[in-house]
Amino acid sequence: MSEEPQARATGLSGNRVIVALYLVVLAVTALMGAIIGSIGLRDLEAVTFLGLVTFQPTPLGLAAFGVTTIGTFLGTLLLLVVVVSRRYV
């Protein structure tokens, strides 16, 4: 309990840290997708996200695919954690 006022005084609440980590993971994902796309491997094929959107194997396409995929699934898991923690804690 004594940590809560100190965390609020410094501006580092749990929600802000989680959102910051989420954004860092998305940025790293975009960077890695762009690097893989810029290498220009010959055998890369277009990838599809949930059968809805097709991304071409370009730096922008693979970066967008990575951000969309990781963002959706990690965001869904984080949302479930928030819902469960508010309901049961």
C-alpha positions in Angstrom: 0.0 0.0 0.0 2.9 2.4 0.6 4.0 2.0 -3.0 0.8 3.4 -4.4 1.2 7.1 -3.5 4.9 7.0 -4.5 3.9 5.6 -7.9 1.3 8.2 -8.5 3.8 11.0 -7.4 6.3 9.9 -10.1 3.6 9.4 -12.7 4.3 5.7 -13.3 1.0 3.9 -12.8 0.6 0.3 -13.8 -1.6 1.1 -16.7 0.9 3.5 -18.2 3.7 1.0 -17.9 1.7 -1.7 -19.6 0.6 0.6 -22.4 4.2 1.8 -22.8 5.5 -1.8 -23.0 2.7 -2.7 -25.5 3.8 0.2 -27.7 7.4 -0.8 -27.5 6.6 -4.4 -28.5 4.6 -3.1 -31.5 7.5 -0.8 -32.5 10.0 -3.7 -32.3 7.6 -5.9 -34.3 7.3 -3.2 -37.0 11.0 -2.8 -37.1 11.6 -6.6 -37.5 9.0 -6.9 -40.2 10.6 -4.0 -42.1 14.0 -5.6 -41.7 12.8 -9.0 -42.9 11.0 -7.3 -45.8 14.0 -5.2 -46.8 16.3 -8.2 -46.9 14.3 -9.3 -50.0 14.2 -13.0 -49.6 13.0 -14.5 -52.9 10.8 -17.2 -51.5 8.5 -15.0 -49.4 4.8 -15.2 -50.3 2.0 -12.8 -49.5 0.6 -13.4 -46.0 -3.0 -13.1 -44.9 -4.3 -11.9 -41.5 -7.4 -13.9 -40.4 -8.4 -14.4 -44.1 -9.4 -10.7 -44.3 -6.3 -8.7 -45.4 -3.4 -9.8 -47.5 0.0 -8.3 -47.0 2.7 -8.3 -49.7 6.2 -9.3 -48.7 7.5 -5.7 -48.8 9.1 -3.9 -45.8 5.9 -1.9 -45.3 3.7 -4.9 -45.8 5.5 -7.2 -43.4 5.8 -4.4 -40.8 2.0 -3.8 -41.1 1.4 -7.5 -40.8 3.5 -7.9 -37.7 1.9 -4.9 -36.0 -1.6 -6.0 -36.9 -1.1 -9.6 -35.8 0.8 -8.9 -32.6 -1.3 -5.8 -31.8 -4.5 -7.8 -32.2 -3.6 -10.9 -30.2 -1.6 -9.1 -27.5 -4.2 -6.4 -27.2 -6.9 -9.0 -26.8 -5.0 -10.8 -24.1 -4.3 -7.5 -22.3 -8.0 -6.6 -22.5 -9.0 -9.9 -21.0 -6.6 -9.4 -18.1 -8.2 -6.0 -17.5 -11.7 -7.4 -17.6 -10.9 -10.3 -15.3 -8.9 -8.1 -12.9 -11.7 -5.6 -12.6 -14.3 -8.3 -12.1 -12.6 -10.5 -9.6 -10.2 -8.2 -7.7 
